[in-house]
Amino acid sequence: MTINGLRRIDDYRIEVPKGYKDGMRTNGIIYIDKELEQKLEPKSVNQVANVATLPGIVGPSMAMPDIHTGYGFTIGGVAAFDLKGGIISPGGVGYDINCGVRLLRTNFEKNEIQSKIRDLIDDFYSNIPTGVGSKGKMRLNANEHKSVLRKGARWVVEQGFGTAEDLDHTESNGCIEGAEPELISNKAYERGKAQLGTLGSGNHFTEIQYVDEVFDENLANSMGLFQDQITVMIHTGSRGFGHQVCTDFLDVMQRAAKKYQFDLPDRELACAPVNSPESRDYLASMKAAANYAWANRQLIMHWVQETFMKTFHVGPATAGMSLVYDVAHNIAKVEEHVIHGKKRKLVVHRKGATRAFPPGHAELPDAYRNTGQPVIIPGDMGRASYVLVGTEQGMKESFGSTCHGAGRVMSRHQAIKKAKGRAIWREMEDIGIIVRATGRSTLAEEMPEAYKNVSHVVDIVHHSGLSKKVVKLRPLGVIKG
């Protein structure tokens, strides 16, 4: 579909000009090639333009090549706002606060475990609570729940489920300081108290993969990755807890938008000034949900390690399972960026977009200080996933941001309709991938053709310079909610 009014800048970028829509304070940039441009939804382009109307926006309103329509902001959206005169919007983070991805390396190689993939996937499904309403193995009292919200993955490690190295290899060390559990509603607590250590539904998964292709051997070595190596990817977020935090603050922000007399093009962009009490409370609550998500992925990683060792009757040294990195892709963070030659603190919203900091950045652990931040990009369950690193160009151009996945080309309803009469699990087995899920509708919603080809999406961010390819991972088996 050709959308009038857009201007192609180069092979991998199009501009949504400042005059595309009344009230735009800046232009929009969508990272996309000519082929994927034909699949652009007019509504998602409109959302990029809408974000460009928000007060205090710094730089362009951006969208990555996995762009598709979301709530308020497009999925794949990135926008930064000044701390003075700017805003914070829950629509720029999303309902699943700190949905993110964690990648584990192992000592196993593909040929060593391929005959046992079905057993391993069955054991994963038994050992990792999965799906809507699933309950974890942890039972938190009120004080423990508040400690999780303040400490994140650090609390889980303190309970014996992980190591200090895990925290060092997690964005923000698995905890954003400044969470305030006292601001959280009883309903959010109720939804979250039994879900820690559980895998969500929909596109969330735990997947066994192998390194199919190495693009940069030196960078791969720095991450402990090698050809045909078995890896495990975990994709999940803050579960019902984060969803409820978002729901609670959408009401707050809609009232705030009226209070501060913002003329918004879409009520889903409800927001408040950065320095307002509403934004302060939202950020403190969002941090609590982000910390819950990091604790959640840390626990699931423990169940994964436990399952591998039990299935293969080996100890930790033989399994060699350790964390490559964990990164969020639904979050708003105050960060320092260089704007017109001067350092400025901005609040960067990434909604279905991944942080991708370059070599030398102060926030990176020593292991990745010289290489750049590992960027973990999951694809659909039938094709591939990727590991990349952040770049200097990405830091300058997109506030150190890149894509977060493949991006849908069908709604969930469309996918279910398309899958009618098909056995998606058998189609997966026919291409060598063992799948377990809680329901047939999940597999229909998540069938590969419901998504763009992640290799195409990743090539765009690679060639545009936002991040650099390191390895390609192929799935062998997956559990989904």
matplotlib code that plots the C-alpha trace (Angstrom):
import matplotlib.pyplot as plt

x = [0.0, 1.3, 0.6, 0.6, 2.7, 5.6, 9.1, 11.8, 15.2, 17.2, 16.9, 16.1, 14.4, 11.2, 10.2, 6.8, 7.2, 6.4, 3.4, 1.9, -0.5, -1.5, 0.3, 3.4, 6.4, 9.0, 9.2, 8.8, 11.3, 10.3, 13.1, 11.8, 12.7, 10.5, 9.2, 8.0, 6.7, 4.0, 2.8, 2.7, -0.7, -2.0, -3.0, 0.5, 2.0, -0.7, 0.5, 4.1, 2.7, 0.6, 3.6, 5.4, 2.7, 3.5, 5.0, 8.8, 9.6, 13.4, 14.5, 12.1, 9.2, 10.6, 9.4, 11.5, 10.9, 8.7, 6.2, 2.5, -0.4, -0.4, -2.1, -1.3, 2.3, 2.9, 4.6, 8.2, 7.9, 10.8, 10.4, 12.5, 11.2, 13.0, 12.8, 11.6, 8.5, 8.3, 5.8, 5.5, 2.8, 1.9, 1.0, 4.7, 5.5, 2.5, 0.5, 3.2, 5.8, 9.3, 8.3, 11.8, 14.1, 16.8, 19.3, 21.2, 24.3, 25.1, 28.0, 25.7, 25.8, 22.9, 23.9, 24.2, 20.6, 18.5, 17.2, 15.9, 14.3, 10.7, 11.6, 13.2, 10.2, 7.8, 9.9, 10.0, 6.2, 5.9, 8.4, 7.7, 4.2, 2.8, -0.2, -3.1, -3.7, -0.8, 0.6, 4.2, 6.0, 6.8, 4.3, 5.0, 3.7, 3.1, 6.6, 8.3, 6.2, 7.3, 10.9, 10.6, 9.2, 12.1, 14.9, 13.9, 16.2, 18.5, 15.8, 15.6, 19.4, 19.4, 17.0, 19.6, 18.1, 21.1, 24.4, 25.9, 27.1, 23.4, 22.7, 25.8, 24.5, 21.0, 19.9, 20.1, 21.4, 17.9, 16.6, 15.7, 16.0, 13.1, 10.2, 7.5, 5.4, 3.2, 1.7, 0.6, -3.2, -4.5, -5.8, -2.3, -0.9, -3.7, -2.9, 0.8, 1.2, 1.0, 2.5, 6.2, 8.2, 5.5, 5.5, 2.8, 0.4, 0.4, 3.8, 5.6, 7.8, 10.7, 12.6, 15.5, 17.7, 21.0, 23.5, 22.9, 25.1, 27.9, 28.3, 31.1, 33.3, 35.1, 31.8, 30.3, 33.3, 33.0, 29.5, 30.5, 28.6, 29.7, 28.5, 25.8, 25.8, 22.5, 21.0, 17.7, 15.7, 13.1, 10.5, 8.0, 7.3, 5.5, 2.4, -0.9, 0.9, 2.3, -0.9, -2.8, -0.3, -0.7, -4.5, -4.6, -2.4, -4.2, -7.1, -4.8, -3.2, -6.4, -7.5, -4.1, -4.2, -7.4, -5.9, -2.8, -5.0, -3.1, -4.7, -4.1, -4.8, -5.6, -6.9, -4.7, -1.7, -2.9, 0.1, 1.3, 4.4, 7.6, 7.8, 4.2, 3.0, 1.1, 4.2, 6.3, 3.9, 3.6, 7.4, 7.8, 5.0, 6.4, 9.8, 8.1, 6.5, 9.8, 11.6, 8.9, 9.5, 13.3, 12.6, 10.2, 12.7, 15.4, 13.2, 12.2, 15.9, 16.4, 13.6, 15.3, 18.6, 17.1, 15.2, 18.2, 20.3, 17.5, 16.7, 20.3, 21.5, 24.4, 25.7, 26.1, 29.7, 28.8, 25.7, 27.6, 24.4, 24.9, 23.3, 24.4, 22.1, 18.6, 17.1, 13.8, 11.7, 8.7, 10.0, 10.6, 13.9, 15.7, 19.0, 21.8, 22.2, 24.2, 21.9, 23.6, 26.9, 25.7, 24.7, 21.1, 18.9, 15.9, 13.1, 13.2, 10.1, 10.7, 7.5, 8.3, 11.8, 15.1, 17.9, 21.1, 24.0, 27.4, 30.9, 32.2, 28.9, 29.1, 26.0, 27.5, 29.1, 32.9, 32.3, 30.6, 32.3, 34.4, 31.9, 28.6, 25.5, 24.1, 20.7, 18.4, 15.8, 13.2, 11.5, 8.4, 8.5, 9.1, 12.0, 14.9, 16.0, 19.1, 21.8, 23.2, 25.2, 24.6, 26.5, 27.6, 25.4, 22.4, 23.2, 23.4, 20.4, 17.8, 18.8, 20.5, 17.4, 16.6, 13.8, 12.4, 11.2, 9.6, 6.3, 2.9, 1.3, -1.9, -4.1, -4.6, -8.2, -7.0, -4.4, -7.0, -9.3, -6.4, -5.4, -8.9, -8.7, -4.9, -2.8, -0.1, 1.8, 2.1, 3.3, 6.0, 7.0, 7.2, 10.0, 11.7, 10.4, 8.6, 5.9, 3.9, 1.2, -1.8, -4.3, -4.8, -5.7, -2.3, -0.6, -3.0, -2.3, 1.4, 1.9, 4.9, 2.9, 1.3, 4.6, 7.1, 10.2, 12.6, 15.6, 14.2, 13.5, 17.0, 18.7, 17.1, 18.4, 21.8, 22.2, 20.8, 23.5, 21.2, 22.7, 25.1, 24.4, 26.4, 24.7, 21.5, 19.6, 17.3, 14.5, 14.4, 11.6, 9.3, 6.7, 4.1, 1.2]
y = [0.0, 3.4, 6.1, 9.6, 12.3, 10.2, 10.9, 8.3, 9.4, 6.4, 2.6, 2.1, 5.2, 7.2, 10.5, 11.5, 15.2, 17.8, 18.9, 15.4, 16.3, 19.5, 20.1, 18.1, 19.6, 17.5, 15.0, 11.2, 8.6, 5.0, 2.6, 0.5, -0.6, -0.4, -4.0, -3.6, -0.1, -1.8, -3.5, -0.3, 0.3, 3.9, 3.9, 3.1, 6.0, 8.2, 7.1, 8.1, 11.5, 11.8, 11.2, 14.1, 16.5, 15.8, 18.6, 18.6, 15.9, 15.9, 14.7, 12.8, 10.5, 7.1, 3.6, 0.5, -1.9, -4.2, -1.4, -2.2, -0.4, -0.3, 1.5, 5.3, 4.8, 2.3, -0.9, -0.3, 3.3, 5.4, 8.9, 11.1, 14.0, 16.8, 16.8, 20.4, 20.9, 17.2, 14.5, 10.9, 8.7, 5.1, 4.6, 4.9, 1.9, -0.3, -2.7, -5.3, -3.2, -4.5, -7.2, -8.3, -11.1, -13.2, -15.4, -18.3, -20.0, -23.7, -26.1, -28.4, -28.6, -29.4, -32.9, -33.8, -33.0, -33.1, -36.6, -35.5, -32.2, -33.6, -34.9, -31.5, -29.5, -31.8, -31.2, -27.5, -27.5, -29.4, -27.3, -23.8, -22.5, -21.2, -19.3, -17.1, -17.4, -19.7, -19.6, -19.8, -21.9, -18.9, -17.8, -14.2, -12.6, -8.8, -7.9, -10.2, -8.9, -5.3, -6.4, -7.9, -4.6, -2.6, -5.0, -6.9, -9.7, -8.9, -10.2, -13.5, -13.9, -13.3, -16.2, -18.5, -18.5, -17.1, -15.3, -11.8, -12.4, -12.8, -9.3, -7.9, -9.3, -7.8, -4.3, -1.9, -4.9, -6.2, -3.3, 0.3, 2.3, 4.5, 2.0, 2.8, -0.3, 1.9, 3.4, 0.1, -0.8, -3.7, -5.1, -5.1, -6.8, -9.4, -10.1, -10.4, -12.3, -15.8, -15.1, -14.6, -17.2, -17.8, -17.5, -15.3, -16.1, -14.9, -14.2, -15.1, -18.2, -20.2, -21.6, -24.0, -22.8, -23.4, -21.0, -21.4, -18.6, -16.5, -13.1, -11.7, -14.3, -11.9, -10.5, -14.0, -15.2, -12.2, -13.4, -17.1, -18.1, -20.5, -22.4, -25.1, -24.2, -24.7, -21.6, -20.9, -17.7, -16.5, -13.9, -12.6, -9.6, -8.3, -10.5, -9.3, -7.1, -4.8, -4.9, -3.6, -0.9, 0.4, 0.2, 2.1, 4.9, 5.3, 6.6, 8.9, 10.2, 10.8, 13.1, 14.7, 15.5, 17.5, 19.1, 20.4, 21.3, 19.2, 19.1, 15.5, 14.0, 10.7, 10.0, 6.9, 9.3, 10.5, 12.0, 14.5, 16.8, 15.0, 16.9, 16.5, 14.4, 12.1, 11.4, 10.9, 8.4, 6.6, 6.3, 5.0, 2.4, 1.5, 0.9, -1.5, -3.4, -3.4, -4.9, -7.5, -8.5, -8.9, -11.0, -13.1, -13.8, -14.5, -17.2, -18.8, -19.0, -21.0, -23.4, -23.7, -24.6, -27.0, -28.8, -29.1, -30.7, -33.0, -34.1, -34.8, -36.0, -33.5, -31.0, -27.2, -27.5, -29.9, -27.9, -24.7, -22.6, -18.9, -15.6, -13.8, -10.8, -9.7, -6.6, -4.8, -3.6, -1.9, 0.8, 4.5, 5.5, 8.8, 8.6, 11.0, 11.7, 14.2, 16.7, 19.3, 18.7, 18.9, 16.2, 16.3, 14.1, 12.9, 10.4, 7.9, 5.9, 2.5, 0.7, -2.6, -1.3, -2.5, -0.5, -0.8, 1.0, 1.3, 0.2, 2.3, 3.2, 3.7, 1.5, -1.6, -4.3, -4.9, -8.0, -5.9, -2.5, -2.9, -4.7, -2.8, -4.0, -7.4, -6.9, -9.9, -10.0, -12.9, -13.9, -16.1, -19.8, -21.1, -19.1, -17.5, -15.1, -12.9, -11.4, -8.0, -5.3, -1.6, 1.0, 4.6, 5.5, 4.1, 6.0, 9.3, 8.6, 6.6, 7.3, 3.9, 2.0, -0.8, -3.2, -5.7, -8.6, -9.4, -7.4, -8.7, -8.5, -10.2, -9.4, -12.3, -12.6, -12.7, -15.4, -17.6, -17.3, -18.1, -21.2, -22.7, -26.4, -26.5, -28.3, -25.7, -27.9, -30.6, -28.0, -27.0, -30.6, -31.1, -28.4, -29.9, -27.7, -29.3, -27.0, -27.2, -24.6, -24.3, -24.0, -24.3, -20.7, -19.6, -21.6, -20.1, -16.6, -17.2, -19.1, -17.9, -16.2, -13.9, -12.1, -10.4, -12.3, -11.4, -11.8, -9.0, -6.8, -7.4, -6.7, -3.2, -2.2, -3.8, -1.9, 1.3, 1.2, 1.1, -2.2, -4.9, -8.6, -11.1, -14.5, -16.1, -18.6, -21.3, -22.8, -26.5, -26.5, -24.0, -23.7, -21.0, -19.9]
z = [0.0, -0.9, 1.7, 0.4, 2.0, 3.0, 1.7, 1.2, 2.5, 1.5, 1.1, 4.8, 6.0, 5.2, 6.6, 7.9, 7.2, 9.9, 7.8, 7.5, 10.3, 12.0, 15.3, 14.6, 16.4, 14.6, 11.8, 12.0, 10.8, 10.0, 9.4, 6.6, 3.0, -0.1, 0.3, 3.9, 3.2, 1.1, 4.3, 6.4, 8.1, 7.6, 11.3, 12.5, 10.4, 11.9, 15.3, 14.5, 13.5, 16.6, 18.9, 17.0, 18.3, 22.0, 24.1, 24.7, 22.1, 21.3, 17.9, 15.6, 16.5, 15.3, 14.5, 13.8, 10.9, 13.1, 13.2, 13.6, 15.3, 19.1, 21.9, 21.5, 20.3, 17.5, 18.4, 17.4, 18.6, 20.1, 21.3, 23.7, 25.8, 27.6, 31.4, 31.3, 29.1, 28.1, 29.0, 30.1, 28.5, 29.5, 25.8, 25.1, 27.3, 26.8, 29.0, 29.4, 31.2, 30.7, 28.4, 27.4, 26.3, 28.1, 26.3, 27.9, 26.4, 27.1, 26.6, 24.5, 20.8, 18.4, 17.6, 21.3, 22.1, 19.0, 19.6, 23.1, 22.1, 22.5, 26.0, 26.9, 25.6, 27.6, 30.7, 30.1, 29.8, 33.1, 35.0, 33.8, 34.7, 31.4, 30.0, 31.1, 34.8, 35.4, 39.0, 39.9, 42.4, 44.6, 47.1, 48.2, 51.4, 51.3, 52.5, 50.0, 47.2, 48.0, 48.2, 44.7, 43.4, 45.0, 44.2, 41.0, 39.9, 42.9, 45.3, 43.3, 43.4, 47.2, 47.5, 45.8, 42.3, 40.3, 40.7, 40.8, 37.2, 36.1, 37.5, 35.7, 32.4, 32.8, 31.7, 34.7, 36.7, 36.9, 39.0, 38.4, 41.6, 42.7, 42.7, 45.2, 46.1, 48.2, 45.1, 43.7, 43.8, 45.7, 42.4, 40.9, 44.0, 43.7, 40.1, 40.6, 43.9, 42.3, 38.9, 39.7, 37.7, 35.1, 31.3, 29.8, 27.0, 23.4, 21.9, 25.1, 25.0, 26.2, 23.1, 22.6, 19.7, 18.1, 16.6, 12.9, 11.5, 12.9, 11.2, 13.5, 15.1, 17.5, 18.8, 19.1, 21.0, 23.4, 24.2, 24.5, 21.4, 18.7, 15.6, 16.4, 20.1, 22.0, 23.5, 25.3, 24.8, 27.3, 26.3, 28.9, 31.0, 34.1, 33.6, 35.1, 37.6, 34.9, 32.9, 36.0, 36.7, 33.2, 33.4, 36.7, 35.3, 32.0, 34.1, 36.0, 32.9, 31.0, 33.9, 33.9, 30.2, 30.8, 34.0, 32.0, 29.0, 26.5, 23.1, 22.1, 18.7, 20.4, 23.9, 24.0, 24.2, 27.6, 29.4, 32.0, 32.3, 33.3, 36.5, 37.5, 40.5, 38.0, 36.0, 39.1, 40.5, 37.1, 36.8, 40.3, 39.7, 36.2, 37.8, 40.3, 37.4, 35.5, 38.5, 38.8, 35.1, 35.7, 38.8, 36.7, 33.9, 36.5, 38.1, 34.8, 33.9, 37.1, 36.0, 32.6, 34.1, 36.5, 33.7, 31.4, 34.2, 35.2, 31.6, 30.7, 34.2, 34.3, 36.8, 36.4, 35.1, 32.3, 31.3, 31.3, 31.3, 31.9, 30.9, 27.7, 28.4, 29.3, 27.8, 28.0, 25.1, 26.8, 29.1, 29.7, 31.2, 32.0, 30.1, 29.0, 25.3, 23.3, 21.5, 19.3, 20.9, 24.5, 27.0, 28.1, 30.2, 28.4, 29.2, 26.4, 25.7, 23.9, 23.0, 21.3, 20.7, 22.2, 23.9, 21.9, 23.5, 21.8, 22.8, 25.7, 27.2, 31.0, 31.6, 30.0, 32.1, 31.7, 29.6, 26.9, 27.4, 24.3, 22.1, 22.6, 24.3, 23.2, 21.4, 21.5, 18.7, 18.8, 15.6, 15.1, 16.3, 12.8, 11.4, 13.4, 16.1, 16.2, 18.5, 17.5, 19.2, 19.7, 17.6, 17.8, 14.8, 16.6, 19.7, 17.8, 15.5, 17.5, 21.2, 21.2, 20.0, 17.5, 16.7, 19.2, 17.0, 13.7, 14.0, 13.2, 9.7, 10.8, 13.9, 16.2, 15.0, 11.3, 12.2, 13.9, 10.9, 8.5, 10.6, 10.6, 9.7, 10.0, 12.6, 13.3, 15.7, 13.0, 10.5, 13.0, 13.5, 9.7, 9.6, 12.7, 15.5, 18.5, 20.0, 23.2, 24.0, 26.4, 23.6, 19.9, 19.6, 20.8, 18.1, 15.5, 16.7, 16.7, 13.4, 11.5, 8.6, 11.1, 11.4, 9.1, 8.3, 11.2, 8.9, 6.7, 9.7, 11.2, 7.9, 7.9, 11.3, 10.4, 7.1, 8.5, 11.2, 14.2, 15.3, 14.0, 13.4, 15.4, 15.2, 13.8, 16.0, 14.7, 16.8, 17.7, 20.2, 22.0, 24.8, 24.6, 26.7]

ax = plt.figure().add_subplot(projection="3d")
ax.plot(x, y, z, "-o")
ax.set_aspect("equal")
plt.show()
